């Protein structure tokens, strides 16, 4: 007689199970940093490198919001950049939402 193995649905989704409880993997919080590049050609080279490796946003002002881990990767590629500072949650949301709408009279 063949023995069948049963896999719980939680285990298929990457959850660890312990008896009656399922334990979700811990989420990591990524610190975002605002950076700029000295000239347009450097910016293009940096974007080509960062694309597909890190998430981020490019603002109209020429600033870039990237994860802190991207700074080390840019330095390893000898791409010059200037760090403006850590990005606040409000700045990140403003980059996603865009400018505030004008009031209707």
N, C-alpha and C positions, 0 to 999 in steps of 0.2 A: 504494500500500500504506500502510495506517494504521500509525502508530507508537504502540506501547503503552508506557505508563510503569509501572514496577514500584515499589511502595512497600513498604519493609521493614516487617515487623510491629512492630519496635522504634520506628520513626518514627511509627507510628499511635498509640502509647501515650505520646507526648511525649518519647521518648528521642532524644538526638542520637547519630548514628552517625559514626564516623570509621574507615574501613577495616574492620578485623576486630573492633574494639572498640566497645562502646556506652557512652556516657557518661550517667550518671544525673544529673538536676538536683540541685543542692545543697539539702539540707534546712536549714530555718532553725529555730533553737531559740528559743522564745518565753519570755521571763522573765515569771513570774506574780507578782502583787503582792496582798497582803491589804489590803482597804479596809473602812471602815464609813461609814455615813451618819448625820447628826445626828438625824433623825426618820423615822418610818415613811412619811409622805407623800413625802418626798424619795427614800426607798429605792424606793418604787413607781414614781416617775417615772424614776429611773435604770434600773431593771430594764426598764421599757417601752422605753427608748431603747437599752439594750444588747442586748436580745433580738434575735437574728438578725444582729447586727453583730459580736459577739465571743463567744467561748466562755468559760465560767466556771462557778463553783460557788457556791452559797449555803449557808453553814453554819448549824447550829442556833443558834449563838451570835450570829447577826446579822452576822457577817463575810462578806465576799464575796472570792472568789479570782478575779481577772480578769487578762488580759494587760496588760503595761505600756502598750501602745498605747491601751488603753481609758481611761487616765487623761487623756490629751490630749483625747480625744473628750468625756469628761464635763466637762472644764473649758471646752471650746468651747460646750457647751450650758448653761453657768452652773449646773451641778448641784454643790452643795457635798458634799465627802467628806473623810475623814481617811485618810491612808495609815498602816497599821500597820507594814508593811515587806515585804521580799521574801519570797516563799513558798518554803520548802525542798521538795525532792523528797518527803521523808517526810510533810510536811503535805499535799501534793497527793494522795499515795496514801491517806492517812488519810481525806481528804474523799471519795474514791471508794469506798473499802472500808467505811467506817463504823466504829463502835466495835469494839474487839477482843472476841471471844466470851469468855464466862465459862468457867472450867475445869470439867470434869466430874469428880465424885468418885465 
